[in-house]
Amino acid sequence: MQRCPQCSLDNRADDYYCARCGTLLQDTSDNTQLSPRNVVIPPPPPSAHAYQPTTPASFSQASHKPDAPFSLPPTSTDKTQKQLRPRAHTLLCVILYVLGISFIAFGTFGALIPFASNALDASILFVIFIGGLFGLVPILKYHKTSRLRWWQRLLWIIGTIVVGFLILALAPSLIKVVSAQYIAIGGTMIIGGLLITIFAFS
């Protein structure tokens, strides 16, 4: 056995370096001087804290997987991207849709005043309004996305209403026949209501 002069660890007789600290051991049991030509001293053992660089031989290409290509997430500024409607947005769409249905119903009522009785006109108005409300159910169930933002939708609808009111204001002065005035006013309200219902869920 050889005792390390540095850390006093007992090493084997054929060890050249201490197994704990790596100190070169002096063989005191054998005083024979060996020629440097005949003695090949192995390299010192690696320390536990020594830096061990990765060599190409230890690098496993099979275990290395190339990184996936980097891709940017879709931005919300894409005009063609569909957007899910939150609850407040859905409520706004429903209000605008009901407004459009009301325009259609009252426009039909006004256009039929010269040709039908008030009772028949009221019945038609009621049927159109209730039918439009029933049509809202499948729209809310299957139409989950929208392309226009809420402010874009409001701008289109406000523009439609303004143009409709201008036509309604000019119709009596441009059209002298009373029955034609009712048809023009009612038709304008029907077209405006259709546009509002379309824009409500666009």
Summary of the structure (lengths in Angstrom):
residues: 202
radius of gyration: 45.2
end to end distance: 90.8
largest distance: 136.9
contacts: 465
relative contact order: 0.12
helix: 49%
strand: 5%
